[in-house]
Amino acid sequence: MQLTFDALRGQAVGSHISMSGRVLGVPLFVEEIVSDRSPPLSKVWETIGETRLLVIGHYRMGFELTPSVAGCQLRIFIDYAKPKGWLSWCLGRLLARYYARWCLQRMKNDAIDHFSQKR
């Protein structure tokens, strides 16, 4: 996937990020906008415009950190729609739940790696 950032680099509300590439020869494209950001405690981003994805359609995802006695508590989420088109809809029925879990697992692992380096 090729990532393209605007001047705000995905680090401010209103910032745009686009991703494009191919999977098994099928062109993919998605554009996101940062809709909420309160560093370092939360960030939410969501798709805008026409998406071209295989397994999920439009989505909204993000994270929230809540300080706790032992460090912090991480909540990550993804809300997604089924994709359009019969092939994508079929793939979505089979794989969307697994793909969403994979996305959340990656976000969790990235957070663990990021905060482990801070110690």
KEZA-82451 format. One record per residue (C-alpha): residue in three letters; y, x, z. Coordinates in steps of 0.02 Angstrom, whole numbers, plus 50000, padded with zeros to 5 digits. Each point is the difference from the previous one (the first is absolute). Layout:
BEGIN
+------+-------+-------+-------+
! rest !    py !    px !    pz !
+------+-------+-------+-------+
!  ALA !     Y !     X !     Z !
...
+------+-------+-------+-------+
END
This chain:
BEGIN
+------+-------+-------+-------+
! rest !    py !    px !    pz !
+------+-------+-------+-------+
!  MET ! 50000 ! 50000 ! 50000 !
!  GLN ! 50175 ! 50058 ! 49961 !
!  LEU ! 50131 ! 49959 ! 50133 !
!  THR ! 50183 ! 49976 ! 49957 !
!  PHE ! 50132 ! 49986 ! 50136 !
!  ASP ! 50182 ! 49950 ! 49994 !
!  ALA ! 50136 ! 50105 ! 50081 !
!  LEU ! 49956 ! 49929 ! 50172 !
!  ARG ! 49819 ! 50061 ! 49980 !
!  GLY ! 49923 ! 49847 ! 50084 !
!  GLN ! 50088 ! 50041 ! 50163 !
!  ALA ! 50128 ! 49859 ! 50011 !
!  VAL ! 50004 ! 49811 ! 49984 !
!  GLY ! 50020 ! 49957 ! 49817 !
!  SER ! 49921 ! 50161 ! 49937 !
!  HIS ! 49886 ! 49983 ! 49848 !
!  ILE ! 49834 ! 50087 ! 49970 !
!  SER ! 49894 ! 49978 ! 49845 !
!  MET ! 49823 ! 50055 ! 49966 !
!  SER ! 49912 ! 50009 ! 49833 !
!  GLY ! 49838 ! 50070 ! 49936 !
!  ARG ! 49831 ! 49955 ! 49929 !
!  VAL ! 49831 ! 49957 ! 50074 !
!  LEU ! 49853 ! 50004 ! 49879 !
!  GLY ! 50125 ! 49993 ! 49858 !
!  VAL ! 50087 ! 49845 ! 50068 !
!  PRO ! 50189 ! 50023 ! 50023 !
!  LEU ! 50065 ! 49960 ! 50174 !
!  PHE ! 50178 ! 49975 ! 50060 !
!  VAL ! 50086 ! 49939 ! 50157 !
!  GLU ! 50177 ! 50007 ! 50065 !
!  GLU ! 50040 ! 49987 ! 50185 !
!  ILE ! 50157 ! 49978 ! 50101 !
!  VAL ! 50025 ! 50049 ! 50182 !
!  SER ! 50044 ! 49835 ! 50084 !
!  ASP ! 50012 ! 50057 ! 50182 !
!  ARG ! 50014 ! 50170 ! 50084 !
!  SER ! 50038 ! 50051 ! 50178 !
!  PRO ! 49953 ! 50184 ! 50014 !
!  PRO ! 49888 ! 50054 ! 50076 !
!  LEU ! 49934 ! 49833 ! 50064 !
!  SER ! 49972 ! 49892 ! 49846 !
!  LYS ! 50003 ! 49987 ! 49812 !
!  VAL ! 49955 ! 49858 ! 49881 !
!  TRP ! 49990 ! 50009 ! 49810 !
!  GLU ! 49949 ! 49873 ! 49870 !
!  THR ! 49972 ! 49982 ! 49815 !
!  ILE ! 50134 ! 49934 ! 49885 !
!  GLY ! 49997 ! 49951 ! 49817 !
!  GLU ! 49844 ! 49993 ! 49895 !
!  THR ! 49852 ! 50095 ! 50072 !
!  ARG ! 49856 ! 50069 ! 49900 !
!  LEU ! 49860 ! 50029 ! 50126 !
!  LEU ! 49812 ! 49975 ! 49990 !
!  VAL ! 49946 ! 49940 ! 50172 !
!  ILE ! 50150 ! 49923 ! 50087 !
!  GLY ! 50161 ! 49918 ! 49941 !
!  HIS ! 50168 ! 50002 ! 50086 !
!  TYR ! 49995 ! 50071 ! 50175 !
!  ARG ! 50104 ! 50033 ! 50155 !
!  MET ! 49947 ! 50139 ! 50118 !
!  GLY ! 50067 ! 50101 ! 50142 !
!  PHE ! 49982 ! 50070 ! 50174 !
!  GLU ! 50072 ! 49983 ! 50175 !
!  LEU ! 49993 ! 50127 ! 50140 !
!  THR ! 50016 ! 49941 ! 50179 !
!  PRO ! 50022 ! 50129 ! 50138 !
!  SER ! 49868 ! 49988 ! 50137 !
!  VAL ! 49950 ! 50098 ! 50155 !
!  ALA ! 49868 ! 50098 ! 49904 !
!  GLY ! 50114 ! 50039 ! 49851 !
!  CYS ! 50025 ! 49860 ! 49875 !
!  GLN ! 49910 ! 49853 ! 49924 !
!  LEU ! 49991 ! 49985 ! 49810 !
!  ARG ! 49990 ! 49833 ! 49909 !
!  ILE ! 49976 ! 50007 ! 49812 !
!  PHE ! 49987 ! 49852 ! 49883 !
!  ILE ! 49982 ! 49945 ! 49821 !
!  ASP ! 50025 ! 49825 ! 49932 !
!  TYR ! 49947 ! 49980 ! 49820 !
!  ALA ! 49977 ! 49872 ! 49864 !
!  LYS ! 49855 ! 49992 ! 49878 !
!  PRO ! 50039 ! 50084 ! 49834 !
!  LYS ! 50034 ! 49903 ! 49840 !
!  GLY ! 49884 ! 50005 ! 49851 !
!  TRP ! 49816 ! 49954 ! 50000 !
!  LEU ! 49930 ! 50178 ! 50010 !
!  SER ! 50119 ! 50051 ! 50140 !
!  TRP ! 49970 ! 49836 ! 50090 !
!  CYS ! 49810 ! 50031 ! 49995 !
!  LEU ! 50022 ! 50180 ! 50059 !
!  GLY ! 50118 ! 49939 ! 50135 !
!  ARG ! 49870 ! 49876 ! 50064 !
!  LEU ! 49875 ! 50141 ! 50013 !
!  LEU ! 50106 ! 50147 ! 50055 !
!  ALA ! 50171 ! 49947 ! 50070 !
!  ARG ! 49943 ! 49996 ! 50182 !
!  TYR ! 49922 ! 50174 ! 49985 !
!  TYR ! 50153 ! 50069 ! 49911 !
!  ALA ! 50117 ! 49929 ! 50133 !
!  ARG ! 49894 ! 50080 ! 50137 !
!  TRP ! 50003 ! 50165 ! 49907 !
!  CYS ! 50192 ! 49992 ! 49989 !
!  LEU ! 50014 ! 49964 ! 50186 !
!  GLN ! 49878 ! 50139 ! 50043 !
!  ARG ! 50103 ! 50123 ! 49897 !
!  MET ! 50159 ! 49945 ! 50089 !
!  LYS ! 49916 ! 50021 ! 50169 !
!  ASN ! 49934 ! 50173 ! 49955 !
!  ASP ! 50171 ! 50053 ! 49934 !
!  ALA ! 50081 ! 49945 ! 50163 !
!  ILE ! 49872 ! 50094 ! 50104 !
!  ASP ! 50026 ! 50157 ! 49895 !
!  HIS ! 50189 ! 49985 ! 50010 !
!  PHE ! 50008 ! 49977 ! 50188 !
!  SER ! 49863 ! 50129 ! 50035 !
!  GLN ! 50112 ! 50132 ! 49919 !
!  LYS ! 50145 ! 49954 ! 50115 !
!  ARG ! 49910 ! 50059 ! 50157 !
+------+-------+-------+-------+
END
